[in-house]
Amino acid sequence: MHLQWWSVLPFAAMLACIAVLPLVPATSHWWERRSSQLGIALVLGIPVAVWMWIAGGWEVVFASVVEYGQFIALLLALFVVSGGIFLKGDIQATPRNNTLFLAVGGSLASFIGTTGAAMLLIRPLLNTNSERRYRVHTVLFTIFIVANCGGLLTPLGDPPLFLGFLRGVPFTWTFTLAREWAFVNALLLASYYALDRYYYAQEPAAAVRQDRDQIVPLGLRGASNLVWFVVIIAAVAFAPSIDAEAIEEGHAVLTDWVPVREIIMLAAAYCSYRFGDRRARFEDNQFEWGPIAEVATLFIGIFLTMIPALHYLDEVAGSLPLNEITFFIFTGGLSSMLDNAPTYVTFFEMAGQVTPAGVPTVAGVAETYLIPISLGAVLCGAITYIGNGPNFMVKSVAESRGVEMPSFGGYMVRSFTYLVPVLAAMVCLFIAEPVWAKALGGVIVLALLANDARLVVQARRLALQDA
């Protein structure tokens, strides 16, 4: 099967609909309906699936449908279980407390998954900041840190790393990325703290006073759901799923057709929903199905239309200039637009084909290639709303709480303002070899810290003026 460049047009059309239709006055309200989103996803996705079935065989479409099912099952299970846990209380929404919230979420993400950590933290974070006027930046940095960059340390943290684990990458290998994890998240937390101080200084006095007067000690409601979190994590780590590769090759046995992992995860979600603390879920968290329904709907179109996009990428791989830097750029750039899990797999397999003899390898891939592939897939998933499943879920939860989130393009403007410079500095300091690149990375870091300091100074001036 040989594909032309135009085979990626349905995927581009899907992205264009997500980015443009919510902004056009004539279509914005129409797009908000779930039936409209599903209609666009199916109109674009089904013809592509039929075409790929005819051109490449049913196995191509089957593999994508299986990946979609595994993807949604994990997100759904974590969404339901986290929706039954409520961090009760209301601490003061100061920049320090908000930054601690994000730091805890970024640490949890590697061990309960970016989806679990994001869904667990976003609701109490929004509740804590409910009296404040300026909240959008807090949601954005929740996506950057908790829903993406925090999940770098274990295969449980983000789906791409889990797929690497299934392909032979040792479970503990990702701990070797601790340096990059700490660097990126520390700079993002510093930027958030400075930005939140700036906005906090502009909050109306009445809002700050109300926030200060409504302090309630923290506590945990629905703690029994933590057991179901453990069940889901164990299922991800140890339970088998549908073996699409064995089925495609024609030597599958009965057990290869059984999605044991997904059955366990969905059973845990059902038990959490059926037997968990209903007050925590429905009164405190105001649980609703909208966020996960939006992700499931849109990603039907994304998974189906990206089938030819990924195959076209495979075909042109041989003509790409592949090295440590370009592996990060290609993996990261495509992970921000395609789902980062299949993008990781594509470049993982590609790197195995171009790994030179005699170099240190991990699961058959040169370690110097696997590092930028892993970093690009996980960290760059935060650049757009569709780079990683939790991004849309956090956005939807925030909007359901009255936060006016940026459009698709508006979000990218902010990610290129706050996130991309941090990633550029990381590449220069930890991946690139030339001395000039190290120096450039240092300059970027100094510029970021100088901007943080400027915001803090402005915040102090505003506070003095109000005083």
Disulfide bonds with the S-S distance in Angstrom:
none
